[in-house]
Amino acid sequence: SKILFFIGKNSTNMWLTHTFYCYYFYPFVKIVYGSRNALVAFITLVILSLITSILIDIFWKYISKLYNQIHMFLLSKGY
C-alpha cells in the first residue's frame, strides 16, 4: 500500500510527462518500446515517469525555497 500511495502522490506529474516518453523524446521511445513486450514497456514507462515526477518535485521545492528567500530579503530591505 505504501508503493501505491507513493505512486498516487506522483500521479499528476506522471500523467503529464508520460506521453513525452511514449511519443516525443525519440531515444526514450526506443527504450520504452525496445523490448516488444507490453508489460516491460509499461513498467519502463512507469519507472521513467516516476523518476521524472520526483525530479520535478525536487525542482519546485528548491524554486519555492529560493522564491521565499528572495521575498524575505526584499521585505527586509523595504521593497
PyMOL Python script that loads the backbone (N, CA, C, O; Angstrom):
from pymol import cmd

cmd.read_pdbstr("""\
ATOM      1  N   SER A   1       0.821  -1.196   0.000  1.00  0.00           N
ATOM      2  CA  SER A   1       0.000   0.000   0.000  1.00  0.00           C
ATOM      3  C   SER A   1       0.865   1.260   0.000  1.00  0.00           C
ATOM      4  O   SER A   1       0.449   2.294  -0.523  1.00  0.00           O
ATOM      5  N   LYS A   2       2.078   1.182   0.589  1.00  0.00           N
ATOM      6  CA  LYS A   2       2.959   2.353   0.588  1.00  0.00           C
ATOM      7  C   LYS A   2       3.421   2.687  -0.827  1.00  0.00           C
ATOM      8  O   LYS A   2       3.566   3.858  -1.180  1.00  0.00           O
ATOM      9  N   ILE A   3       3.651   1.661  -1.625  1.00  0.00           N
ATOM     10  CA  ILE A   3       4.080   1.883  -3.013  1.00  0.00           C
ATOM     11  C   ILE A   3       2.966   2.554  -3.801  1.00  0.00           C
ATOM     12  O   ILE A   3       3.214   3.494  -4.555  1.00  0.00           O
ATOM     13  N   LEU A   4       1.748   2.076  -3.629  1.00  0.00           N
ATOM     14  CA  LEU A   4       0.619   2.679  -4.338  1.00  0.00           C
ATOM     15  C   LEU A   4       0.366   4.108  -3.877  1.00  0.00           C
ATOM     16  O   LEU A   4       0.023   4.965  -4.691  1.00  0.00           O
ATOM     17  N   PHE A   5       0.531   4.376  -2.588  1.00  0.00           N
ATOM     18  CA  PHE A   5       0.384   5.738  -2.081  1.00  0.00           C
ATOM     19  C   PHE A   5       1.441   6.655  -2.694  1.00  0.00           C
ATOM     20  O   PHE A   5       1.140   7.783  -3.085  1.00  0.00           O
ATOM     21  N   PHE A   6       2.679   6.169  -2.776  1.00  0.00           N
ATOM     22  CA  PHE A   6       3.769   6.956  -3.355  1.00  0.00           C
ATOM     23  C   PHE A   6       3.511   7.244  -4.833  1.00  0.00           C
ATOM     24  O   PHE A   6       3.721   8.369  -5.286  1.00  0.00           O
ATOM     25  N   ILE A   7       3.063   6.251  -5.582  1.00  0.00           N
ATOM     26  CA  ILE A   7       2.743   6.452  -6.995  1.00  0.00           C
ATOM     27  C   ILE A   7       1.556   7.390  -7.132  1.00  0.00           C
ATOM     28  O   ILE A   7       1.540   8.239  -8.024  1.00  0.00           O
ATOM     29  N   GLY A   8       0.561   7.251  -6.263  1.00  0.00           N
ATOM     30  CA  GLY A   8      -0.593   8.144  -6.294  1.00  0.00           C
ATOM     31  C   GLY A   8      -0.220   9.585  -6.015  1.00  0.00           C
ATOM     32  O   GLY A   8      -0.783  10.500  -6.616  1.00  0.00           O
ATOM     33  N   LYS A   9       0.726   9.798  -5.109  1.00  0.00           N
ATOM     34  CA  LYS A   9       1.199  11.144  -4.795  1.00  0.00           C
ATOM     35  C   LYS A   9       1.855  11.790  -6.022  1.00  0.00           C
ATOM     36  O   LYS A   9       1.770  13.003  -6.214  1.00  0.00           O
ATOM     37  N   ASN A  10       2.499  10.979  -6.834  1.00  0.00           N
ATOM     38  CA  ASN A  10       3.205  11.479  -8.011  1.00  0.00           C
ATOM     39  C   ASN A  10       2.402  11.327  -9.300  1.00  0.00           C
ATOM     40  O   ASN A  10       2.923  11.601 -10.381  1.00  0.00           O
ATOM     41  N   SER A  11       1.169  10.906  -9.208  1.00  0.00           N
ATOM     42  CA  SER A  11       0.410  10.540 -10.407  1.00  0.00           C
ATOM     43  C   SER A  11       0.145  11.708 -11.355  1.00  0.00           C
ATOM     44  O   SER A  11       0.119  11.512 -12.570  1.00  0.00           O
ATOM     45  N   THR A  12      -0.051  12.904 -10.833  1.00  0.00           N
ATOM     46  CA  THR A  12      -0.326  14.036 -11.718  1.00  0.00           C
ATOM     47  C   THR A  12       0.875  14.332 -12.611  1.00  0.00           C
ATOM     48  O   THR A  12       0.734  14.486 -13.824  1.00  0.00           O
ATOM     49  N   ASN A  13       2.057  14.409 -12.001  1.00  0.00           N
ATOM     50  CA  ASN A  13       3.262  14.648 -12.802  1.00  0.00           C
ATOM     51  C   ASN A  13       3.520  13.494 -13.762  1.00  0.00           C
ATOM     52  O   ASN A  13       3.950  13.708 -14.896  1.00  0.00           O
ATOM     53  N   MET A  14       3.260  12.276 -13.309  1.00  0.00           N
ATOM     54  CA  MET A  14       3.462  11.115 -14.183  1.00  0.00           C
ATOM     55  C   MET A  14       2.511  11.179 -15.376  1.00  0.00           C
ATOM     56  O   MET A  14       2.902  10.892 -16.508  1.00  0.00           O
ATOM     57  N   TRP A  15       1.274  11.554 -15.117  1.00  0.00           N
ATOM     58  CA  TRP A  15       0.285  11.650 -16.187  1.00  0.00           C
ATOM     59  C   TRP A  15       0.682  12.726 -17.193  1.00  0.00           C
ATOM     60  O   TRP A  15       0.488  12.559 -18.397  1.00  0.00           O
ATOM     61  N   LEU A  16       1.239  13.834 -16.695  1.00  0.00           N
ATOM     62  CA  LEU A  16       1.608  14.928 -17.586  1.00  0.00           C
ATOM     63  C   LEU A  16       2.877  14.651 -18.387  1.00  0.00           C
ATOM     64  O   LEU A  16       3.059  15.233 -19.456  1.00  0.00           O
ATOM     65  N   THR A  17       3.756  13.781 -17.901  1.00  0.00           N
ATOM     66  CA  THR A  17       5.041  13.574 -18.578  1.00  0.00           C
ATOM     67  C   THR A  17       5.153  12.265 -19.347  1.00  0.00           C
ATOM     68  O   THR A  17       6.062  12.120 -20.164  1.00  0.00           O
ATOM     69  N   HIS A  18       4.273  11.320 -19.116  1.00  0.00           N
ATOM     70  CA  HIS A  18       4.464  10.005 -19.729  1.00  0.00           C
ATOM     71  C   HIS A  18       4.384  10.038 -21.255  1.00  0.00           C
ATOM     72  O   HIS A  18       5.039   9.233 -21.917  1.00  0.00           O
ATOM     73  N   THR A  19       3.601  10.943 -21.820  1.00  0.00           N
ATOM     74  CA  THR A  19       3.479  10.978 -23.283  1.00  0.00           C
ATOM     75  C   THR A  19       4.778  11.392 -23.961  1.00  0.00           C
ATOM     76  O   THR A  19       5.033  11.005 -25.102  1.00  0.00           O
ATOM     77  N   PHE A  20       5.604  12.178 -23.267  1.00  0.00           N
ATOM     78  CA  PHE A  20       6.883  12.546 -23.853  1.00  0.00           C
ATOM     79  C   PHE A  20       7.776  11.321 -24.029  1.00  0.00           C
ATOM     80  O   PHE A  20       8.547  11.238 -24.986  1.00  0.00           O
ATOM     81  N   TYR A  21       7.668  10.378 -23.108  1.00  0.00           N
ATOM     82  CA  TYR A  21       8.452   9.159 -23.219  1.00  0.00           C
ATOM     83  C   TYR A  21       7.846   8.171 -24.203  1.00  0.00           C
ATOM     84  O   TYR A  21       8.532   7.261 -24.668  1.00  0.00           O
ATOM     85  N   CYS A  22       6.574   8.336 -24.525  1.00  0.00           N
ATOM     86  CA  CYS A  22       5.914   7.449 -25.499  1.00  0.00           C
ATOM     87  C   CYS A  22       6.081   7.933 -26.934  1.00  0.00           C
ATOM     88  O   CYS A  22       6.211   7.120 -27.848  1.00  0.00           O
ATOM     89  N   TYR A  23       6.081   9.270 -27.144  1.00  0.00           N
ATOM     90  CA  TYR A  23       5.987   9.789 -28.497  1.00  0.00           C
ATOM     91  C   TYR A  23       7.054  10.805 -28.897  1.00  0.00           C
ATOM     92  O   TYR A  23       7.440  10.835 -30.066  1.00  0.00           O
ATOM     93  N   TYR A  24       7.545  11.631 -27.987  1.00  0.00           N
ATOM     94  CA  TYR A  24       8.310  12.806 -28.387  1.00  0.00           C
ATOM     95  C   TYR A  24       9.818  12.695 -28.219  1.00  0.00           C
ATOM     96  O   TYR A  24      10.546  13.127 -29.112  1.00  0.00           O
ATOM     97  N   PHE A  25      10.322  12.145 -27.135  1.00  0.00           N
ATOM     98  CA  PHE A  25      11.764  12.023 -26.923  1.00  0.00           C
ATOM     99  C   PHE A  25      12.215  10.702 -27.526  1.00  0.00           C
ATOM    100  O   PHE A  25      12.139   9.657 -26.881  1.00  0.00           O
ATOM    101  N   TYR A  26      12.683  10.756 -28.763  1.00  0.00           N
ATOM    102  CA  TYR A  26      12.926   9.532 -29.524  1.00  0.00           C
ATOM    103  C   TYR A  26      13.877   8.548 -28.843  1.00  0.00           C
ATOM    104  O   TYR A  26      13.611   7.348 -28.897  1.00  0.00           O
ATOM    105  N   PRO A  27      14.972   8.983 -28.202  1.00  0.00           N
ATOM    106  CA  PRO A  27      15.819   7.981 -27.517  1.00  0.00           C
ATOM    107  C   PRO A  27      15.058   7.221 -26.429  1.00  0.00           C
ATOM    108  O   PRO A  27      15.288   6.028 -26.229  1.00  0.00           O
ATOM    109  N   PHE A  28      14.161   7.904 -25.732  1.00  0.00           N
ATOM    110  CA  PHE A  28      13.376   7.227 -24.696  1.00  0.00           C
ATOM    111  C   PHE A  28      12.266   6.381 -25.301  1.00  0.00           C
ATOM    112  O   PHE A  28      11.887   5.358 -24.731  1.00  0.00           O
ATOM    113  N   VAL A  29      11.744   6.797 -26.446  1.00  0.00           N
ATOM    114  CA  VAL A  29      10.739   5.980 -27.149  1.00  0.00           C
ATOM    115  C   VAL A  29      11.349   4.631 -27.507  1.00  0.00           C
ATOM    116  O   VAL A  29      10.703   3.595 -27.356  1.00  0.00           O
ATOM    117  N   LYS A  30      12.601   4.641 -27.984  1.00  0.00           N
ATOM    118  CA  LYS A  30      13.269   3.387 -28.313  1.00  0.00           C
ATOM    119  C   LYS A  30      13.481   2.528 -27.074  1.00  0.00           C
ATOM    120  O   LYS A  30      13.397   1.302 -27.148  1.00  0.00           O
ATOM    121  N   ILE A  31      13.756   3.161 -25.933  1.00  0.00           N
ATOM    122  CA  ILE A  31      13.938   2.403 -24.687  1.00  0.00           C
ATOM    123  C   ILE A  31      12.614   1.778 -24.250  1.00  0.00           C
ATOM    124  O   ILE A  31      12.566   0.606 -23.877  1.00  0.00           O
ATOM    125  N   VAL A  32      11.543   2.566 -24.300  1.00  0.00           N
ATOM    126  CA  VAL A  32      10.240   2.075 -23.831  1.00  0.00           C
ATOM    127  C   VAL A  32       9.735   0.935 -24.706  1.00  0.00           C
ATOM    128  O   VAL A  32       9.286  -0.090 -24.195  1.00  0.00           O
ATOM    129  N   TYR A  33       9.806   1.111 -26.024  1.00  0.00           N
ATOM    130  CA  TYR A  33       9.255   0.105 -26.922  1.00  0.00           C
ATOM    131  C   TYR A  33      10.285  -0.902 -27.430  1.00  0.00           C
ATOM    132  O   TYR A  33       9.955  -1.747 -28.263  1.00  0.00           O
ATOM    133  N   GLY A  34      11.511  -0.829 -26.951  1.00  0.00           N
ATOM    134  CA  GLY A  34      12.577  -1.691 -27.448  1.00  0.00           C
ATOM    135  C   GLY A  34      12.393  -3.165 -27.152  1.00  0.00           C
ATOM    136  O   GLY A  34      12.896  -4.008 -27.894  1.00  0.00           O
ATOM    137  N   SER A  35      11.701  -3.487 -26.110  1.00  0.00           N
ATOM    138  CA  SER A  35      11.579  -4.899 -25.739  1.00  0.00           C
ATOM    139  C   SER A  35      10.522  -5.645 -26.552  1.00  0.00           C
ATOM    140  O   SER A  35      10.553  -6.873 -26.630  1.00  0.00           O
ATOM    141  N   ARG A  36       9.597  -4.914 -27.151  1.00  0.00           N
ATOM    142  CA  ARG A  36       8.485  -5.510 -27.908  1.00  0.00           C
ATOM    143  C   ARG A  36       7.542  -6.309 -27.006  1.00  0.00           C
ATOM    144  O   ARG A  36       6.765  -7.135 -27.485  1.00  0.00           O
ATOM    145  N   ASN A  37       7.617  -6.060 -25.712  1.00  0.00           N
ATOM    146  CA  ASN A  37       6.749  -6.724 -24.746  1.00  0.00           C
ATOM    147  C   ASN A  37       5.946  -5.638 -24.037  1.00  0.00           C
ATOM    148  O   ASN A  37       6.524  -4.699 -23.489  1.00  0.00           O
ATOM    149  N   ALA A  38       4.629  -5.757 -24.042  1.00  0.00           N
ATOM    150  CA  ALA A  38       3.770  -4.710 -23.499  1.00  0.00           C
ATOM    151  C   ALA A  38       3.989  -4.491 -22.007  1.00  0.00           C
ATOM    152  O   ALA A  38       4.004  -3.350 -21.546  1.00  0.00           O
ATOM    153  N   LEU A  39       4.157  -5.554 -21.261  1.00  0.00           N
ATOM    154  CA  LEU A  39       4.346  -5.425 -19.816  1.00  0.00           C
ATOM    155  C   LEU A  39       5.669  -4.745 -19.484  1.00  0.00           C
ATOM    156  O   LEU A  39       5.724  -3.883 -18.608  1.00  0.00           O
ATOM    157  N   VAL A  40       6.724  -5.129 -20.177  1.00  0.00           N
ATOM    158  CA  VAL A  40       8.025  -4.496 -19.956  1.00  0.00           C
ATOM    159  C   VAL A  40       7.979  -3.030 -20.366  1.00  0.00           C
ATOM    160  O   VAL A  40       8.549  -2.179 -19.682  1.00  0.00           O
ATOM    161  N   ALA A  41       7.306  -2.724 -21.475  1.00  0.00           N
ATOM    162  CA  ALA A  41       7.165  -1.329 -21.909  1.00  0.00           C
ATOM    163  C   ALA A  41       6.394  -0.520 -20.878  1.00  0.00           C
ATOM    164  O   ALA A  41       6.759   0.619 -20.586  1.00  0.00           O
ATOM    165  N   PHE A  42       5.333  -1.092 -20.325  1.00  0.00           N
ATOM    166  CA  PHE A  42       4.540  -0.399 -19.312  1.00  0.00           C
ATOM    167  C   PHE A  42       5.354  -0.125 -18.057  1.00  0.00           C
ATOM    168  O   PHE A  42       5.324   0.986 -17.527  1.00  0.00           O
ATOM    169  N   ILE A  43       6.078  -1.123 -17.582  1.00  0.00           N
ATOM    170  CA  ILE A  43       6.890  -0.949 -16.374  1.00  0.00           C
ATOM    171  C   ILE A  43       7.994   0.076 -16.614  1.00  0.00           C
ATOM    172  O   ILE A  43       8.271   0.904 -15.746  1.00  0.00           O
ATOM    173  N   THR A  44       8.619   0.028 -17.776  1.00  0.00           N
ATOM    174  CA  THR A  44       9.650   1.011 -18.119  1.00  0.00           C
ATOM    175  C   THR A  44       9.070   2.409 -18.152  1.00  0.00           C
ATOM    176  O   THR A  44       9.680   3.350 -17.642  1.00  0.00           O
ATOM    177  N   LEU A  45       7.903   2.554 -18.744  1.00  0.00           N
ATOM    178  CA  LEU A  45       7.251   3.861 -18.821  1.00  0.00           C
ATOM    179  C   LEU A  45       6.878   4.380 -17.437  1.00  0.00           C
ATOM    180  O   LEU A  45       7.051   5.567 -17.159  1.00  0.00           O
ATOM    181  N   VAL A  46       6.375   3.519 -16.573  1.00  0.00           N
ATOM    182  CA  VAL A  46       6.033   3.934 -15.213  1.00  0.00           C
ATOM    183  C   VAL A  46       7.282   4.371 -14.457  1.00  0.00           C
ATOM    184  O   VAL A  46       7.257   5.382 -13.755  1.00  0.00           O
ATOM    185  N   ILE A  47       8.360   3.632 -14.592  1.00  0.00           N
ATOM    186  CA  ILE A  47       9.595   3.986 -13.888  1.00  0.00           C
ATOM    187  C   ILE A  47      10.154   5.317 -14.391  1.00  0.00           C
ATOM    188  O   ILE A  47      10.536   6.168 -13.587  1.00  0.00           O
ATOM    189  N   LEU A  48      10.206   5.503 -15.699  1.00  0.00           N
ATOM    190  CA  LEU A  48      10.692   6.771 -16.249  1.00  0.00           C
ATOM    191  C   LEU A  48       9.820   7.945 -15.806  1.00  0.00           C
ATOM    192  O   LEU A  48      10.333   9.001 -15.435  1.00  0.00           O
ATOM    193  N   SER A  49       8.515   7.757 -15.846  1.00  0.00           N
ATOM    194  CA  SER A  49       7.601   8.823 -15.434  1.00  0.00           C
ATOM    195  C   SER A  49       7.715   9.115 -13.945  1.00  0.00           C
ATOM    196  O   SER A  49       7.626  10.271 -13.531  1.00  0.00           O
ATOM    197  N   LEU A  50       7.910   8.079 -13.138  1.00  0.00           N
ATOM    198  CA  LEU A  50       8.055   8.267 -11.699  1.00  0.00           C
ATOM    199  C   LEU A  50       9.347   9.016 -11.373  1.00  0.00           C
ATOM    200  O   LEU A  50       9.348   9.908 -10.525  1.00  0.00           O
ATOM    201  N   ILE A  51      10.427   8.664 -12.029  1.00  0.00           N
ATOM    202  CA  ILE A  51      11.698   9.379 -11.815  1.00  0.00           C
ATOM    203  C   ILE A  51      11.551  10.841 -12.216  1.00  0.00           C
ATOM    204  O   ILE A  51      12.024  11.730 -11.509  1.00  0.00           O
ATOM    205  N   THR A  52      10.902  11.091 -13.338  1.00  0.00           N
ATOM    206  CA  THR A  52      10.681  12.462 -13.781  1.00  0.00           C
ATOM    207  C   THR A  52       9.830  13.227 -12.784  1.00  0.00           C
ATOM    208  O   THR A  52      10.102  14.393 -12.503  1.00  0.00           O
ATOM    209  N   SER A  53       8.809  12.588 -12.251  1.00  0.00           N
ATOM    210  CA  SER A  53       7.948  13.225 -11.265  1.00  0.00           C
ATOM    211  C   SER A  53       8.716  13.605 -10.007  1.00  0.00           C
ATOM    212  O   SER A  53       8.529  14.694  -9.464  1.00  0.00           O
ATOM    213  N   ILE A  54       9.568  12.719  -9.550  1.00  0.00           N
ATOM    214  CA  ILE A  54      10.384  13.002  -8.360  1.00  0.00           C
ATOM    215  C   ILE A  54      11.310  14.178  -8.622  1.00  0.00           C
ATOM    216  O   ILE A  54      11.463  15.050  -7.766  1.00  0.00           O
ATOM    217  N   LEU A  55      11.933  14.211  -9.801  1.00  0.00           N
ATOM    218  CA  LEU A  55      12.825  15.326 -10.151  1.00  0.00           C
ATOM    219  C   LEU A  55      12.067  16.642 -10.263  1.00  0.00           C
ATOM    220  O   LEU A  55      12.580  17.685  -9.857  1.00  0.00           O
ATOM    221  N   ILE A  56      10.861  16.607 -10.805  1.00  0.00           N
ATOM    222  CA  ILE A  56      10.041  17.824 -10.895  1.00  0.00           C
ATOM    223  C   ILE A  56       9.682  18.327  -9.499  1.00  0.00           C
ATOM    224  O   ILE A  56       9.739  19.530  -9.244  1.00  0.00           O
ATOM    225  N   ASP A  57       9.318  17.433  -8.605  1.00  0.00           N
ATOM    226  CA  ASP A  57       9.011  17.830  -7.229  1.00  0.00           C
ATOM    227  C   ASP A  57      10.218  18.460  -6.539  1.00  0.00           C
ATOM    228  O   ASP A  57      10.080  19.465  -5.841  1.00  0.00           O
ATOM    229  N   ILE A  58      11.393  17.879  -6.728  1.00  0.00           N
ATOM    230  CA  ILE A  58      12.612  18.448  -6.143  1.00  0.00           C
ATOM    231  C   ILE A  58      12.885  19.825  -6.726  1.00  0.00           C
ATOM    232  O   ILE A  58      13.228  20.753  -5.993  1.00  0.00           O
ATOM    233  N   PHE A  59      12.737  19.964  -8.031  1.00  0.00           N
ATOM    234  CA  PHE A  59      12.944  21.254  -8.694  1.00  0.00           C
ATOM    235  C   PHE A  59      12.019  22.317  -8.114  1.00  0.00           C
ATOM    236  O   PHE A  59      12.476  23.410  -7.778  1.00  0.00           O
ATOM    237  N   TRP A  60      10.732  22.021  -7.991  1.00  0.00           N
ATOM    238  CA  TRP A  60       9.776  23.009  -7.478  1.00  0.00           C
ATOM    239  C   TRP A  60      10.005  23.306  -6.006  1.00  0.00           C
ATOM    240  O   TRP A  60       9.728  24.417  -5.554  1.00  0.00           O
ATOM    241  N   LYS A  61      10.501  22.346  -5.255  1.00  0.00           N
ATOM    242  CA  LYS A  61      10.809  22.588  -3.849  1.00  0.00           C
ATOM    243  C   LYS A  61      11.927  23.624  -3.727  1.00  0.00           C
ATOM    244  O   LYS A  61      11.845  24.531  -2.900  1.00  0.00           O
ATOM    245  N   TYR A  62      12.964  23.492  -4.544  1.00  0.00           N
ATOM    246  CA  TYR A  62      14.062  24.439  -4.493  1.00  0.00           C
ATOM    247  C   TYR A  62      13.676  25.803  -5.068  1.00  0.00           C
ATOM    248  O   TYR A  62      14.138  26.832  -4.575  1.00  0.00           O
ATOM    249  N   ILE A  63      12.845  25.821  -6.092  1.00  0.00           N
ATOM    250  CA  ILE A  63      12.366  27.096  -6.628  1.00  0.00           C
ATOM    251  C   ILE A  63      11.536  27.826  -5.578  1.00  0.00           C
ATOM    252  O   ILE A  63      11.666  29.040  -5.422  1.00  0.00           O
ATOM    253  N   SER A  64      10.689  27.103  -4.863  1.00  0.00           N
ATOM    254  CA  SER A  64       9.876  27.707  -3.812  1.00  0.00           C
ATOM    255  C   SER A  64      10.744  28.254  -2.691  1.00  0.00           C
ATOM    256  O   SER A  64      10.494  29.346  -2.180  1.00  0.00           O
ATOM    257  N   LYS A  65      11.767  27.492  -2.309  1.00  0.00           N
ATOM    258  CA  LYS A  65      12.690  27.940  -1.266  1.00  0.00           C
ATOM    259  C   LYS A  65      13.419  29.208  -1.701  1.00  0.00           C
ATOM    260  O   LYS A  65      13.562  30.145  -0.916  1.00  0.00           O
ATOM    261  N   LEU A  66      13.878  29.237  -2.947  1.00  0.00           N
ATOM    262  CA  LEU A  66      14.571  30.410  -3.477  1.00  0.00           C
ATOM    263  C   LEU A  66      13.637  31.612  -3.527  1.00  0.00           C
ATOM    264  O   LEU A  66      14.031  32.721  -3.168  1.00  0.00           O
ATOM    265  N   TYR A  67      12.408  31.398  -3.969  1.00  0.00           N
ATOM    266  CA  TYR A  67      11.433  32.481  -4.024  1.00  0.00           C
ATOM    267  C   TYR A  67      11.187  33.061  -2.634  1.00  0.00           C
ATOM    268  O   TYR A  67      11.140  34.281  -2.474  1.00  0.00           O
ATOM    269  N   ASN A  68      11.032  32.207  -1.638  1.00  0.00           N
ATOM    270  CA  ASN A  68      10.797  32.682  -0.272  1.00  0.00           C
ATOM    271  C   ASN A  68      11.988  33.466   0.262  1.00  0.00           C
ATOM    272  O   ASN A  68      11.805  34.467   0.955  1.00  0.00           O
ATOM    273  N   GLN A  69      13.191  33.034  -0.046  1.00  0.00           N
ATOM    274  CA  GLN A  69      14.371  33.761   0.406  1.00  0.00           C
ATOM    275  C   GLN A  69      14.453  35.136  -0.251  1.00  0.00           C
ATOM    276  O   GLN A  69      14.763  36.125   0.413  1.00  0.00           O
ATOM    277  N   ILE A  70      14.180  35.200  -1.539  1.00  0.00           N
ATOM    278  CA  ILE A  70      14.207  36.492  -2.239  1.00  0.00           C
ATOM    279  C   ILE A  70      13.110  37.399  -1.697  1.00  0.00           C
ATOM    280  O   ILE A  70      13.331  38.592  -1.490  1.00  0.00           O
ATOM    281  N   HIS A  71      11.942  36.839  -1.469  1.00  0.00           N
ATOM    282  CA  HIS A  71      10.823  37.617  -0.949  1.00  0.00           C
ATOM    283  C   HIS A  71      11.146  38.188   0.433  1.00  0.00           C
ATOM    284  O   HIS A  71      10.888  39.363   0.695  1.00  0.00           O
ATOM    285  N   MET A  72      11.710  37.359   1.319  1.00  0.00           N
ATOM    286  CA  MET A  72      12.076  37.831   2.651  1.00  0.00           C
ATOM    287  C   MET A  72      13.183  38.884   2.584  1.00  0.00           C
ATOM    288  O   MET A  72      13.174  39.845   3.352  1.00  0.00           O
ATOM    289  N   PHE A  73      14.126  38.704   1.676  1.00  0.00           N
ATOM    290  CA  PHE A  73      15.199  39.687   1.512  1.00  0.00           C
ATOM    291  C   PHE A  73      14.631  41.033   1.069  1.00  0.00           C
ATOM    292  O   PHE A  73      15.016  42.079   1.591  1.00  0.00           O
ATOM    293  N   LEU A  74      13.716  41.000   0.105  1.00  0.00           N
ATOM    294  CA  LEU A  74      13.119  42.238  -0.381  1.00  0.00           C
ATOM    295  C   LEU A  74      12.259  42.901   0.683  1.00  0.00           C
ATOM    296  O   LEU A  74      12.228  44.128   0.778  1.00  0.00           O
ATOM    297  N   LEU A  75      11.565  42.111   1.478  1.00  0.00           N
ATOM    298  CA  LEU A  75      10.775  42.682   2.581  1.00  0.00           C
ATOM    299  C   LEU A  75      11.665  43.325   3.623  1.00  0.00           C
ATOM    300  O   LEU A  75      11.314  44.365   4.179  1.00  0.00           O
ATOM    301  N   SER A  76      12.821  42.721   3.901  1.00  0.00           N
ATOM    302  CA  SER A  76      13.729  43.282   4.900  1.00  0.00           C
ATOM    303  C   SER A  76      14.357  44.583   4.410  1.00  0.00           C
ATOM    304  O   SER A  76      14.747  45.424   5.220  1.00  0.00           O
ATOM    305  N   LYS A  77      14.456  44.754   3.102  1.00  0.00           N
ATOM    306  CA  LYS A  77      15.019  45.983   2.531  1.00  0.00           C
ATOM    307  C   LYS A  77      13.955  47.063   2.331  1.00  0.00           C
ATOM    308  O   LYS A  77      14.277  48.194   1.966  1.00  0.00           O
ATOM    309  N   GLY A  78      12.699  46.717   2.568  1.00  0.00           N
ATOM    310  CA  GLY A  78      11.624  47.698   2.465  1.00  0.00           C
ATOM    311  C   GLY A  78      10.970  47.784   1.106  1.00  0.00           C
ATOM    312  O   GLY A  78      10.302  48.776   0.811  1.00  0.00           O
ATOM    313  N   TYR A  79      11.138  46.780   0.271  1.00  0.00           N
ATOM    314  CA  TYR A  79      10.513  46.786  -1.050  1.00  0.00           C
ATOM    315  C   TYR A  79       9.141  46.200  -0.998  1.00  0.00           C
ATOM    316  O   TYR A  79       8.463  46.123  -2.023  1.00  0.00           O
TER     317      TYR A  79
END
""", "prot")
cmd.dss("prot")
cmd.show_as("cartoon", "prot")
cmd.util.cbc("prot")
cmd.orient("prot")
